[in-house]
Amino acid sequence: MNPLRTSRAVVAAAATVVLSVTSAGFANAAAGGAPRDNGDGDKITVGIKFDQPGIGLKTPDGTYTGFDVDVATYVAKQLGHKPSDIEWKEAKSADRETLLQRGDVDFIAASYSINDKRLEKVDFAGPYLLAHQDVLIRADDDSIKKPSDLNNKKLCSVTGSTSAQNVKDKIAPNAQLQEYGGYSECLTGLENGVIDAVTTDDSILAGYASQPEFKGKFKLGGFKMSNENYGIGVQKGSDLKAKINTALQKMVADGSWEAAVKKNFGPAGYHNEPAPKIGVIVQ
């Protein structure tokens, strides 16, 4: 055997491997991030809210509670993951599309309303909950009895959420929008009188209103100002969408969905809509 010929063959083979790996890397980068878990691995990373009682909350002892947490845990189980396999990652409203596009999470269940703008960037499984936009006000405030009363009021929502802008565009054009980093900050402002009303989905507001530290301080306006179809966000083109839809259908069929609703929203007297049909978006 010719040693020189053998050496050249080894070098050529190594170059081919390097080129293949490099090309794959560029392809993933061009696609906006490598695809994540397909249900076959041990670990899974899930984006949730950390500051929404009843929806997604990281407690002081490091555990996670809420309806979205229960839904995500059920879905992960159907994908082959135990609760201990889940790595929970905070998914703030303004960061959700970026987390999915970069491949930082496998899926996001974070009071994530499906809309056309978001569908340009990510895909959604579901919907798995139909909520409605409402407002939370101080219990002793009788000046806000209907949506139009929000004119000239300081209205708070979080950066990246569409709720406050919806009110200003469609209902109360003179509302004074205040955007904070999280709903907890909005609640502090409402409690201190710096904010007149907090707006987002009734499910989220009900979760806050039912917390012991806020008991008797706030009330829901009872306005159904929009329909919010909660979906589970996945990376564009991910085959997880179909798998998650199957898991959600099973969750409704076996009664786990209804149990999660009662567990997380029941204490606040929240009257939920029936479980939505997969793929049916209520306008």
Beta strands, then each sheet from edge to edge (+ up, - down):
strand 1: 44-48
strand 2: 51-52
strand 3: 56-58
strand 4: 64-65
strand 5: 86-90
strand 6: 107-108
strand 7: 122-138
strand 8: 154-158
strand 9: 176-180
strand 10: 197-201
strand 11: 218-220
strand 12: 227-235
sheet 1: 5+ 1+ 6+
sheet 2: 2+ 3- 4+
sheet 3: 9+ 8+ 10+ 7- 11+
sheet 4: 9+ 8+ 10+ 7- 12+
end
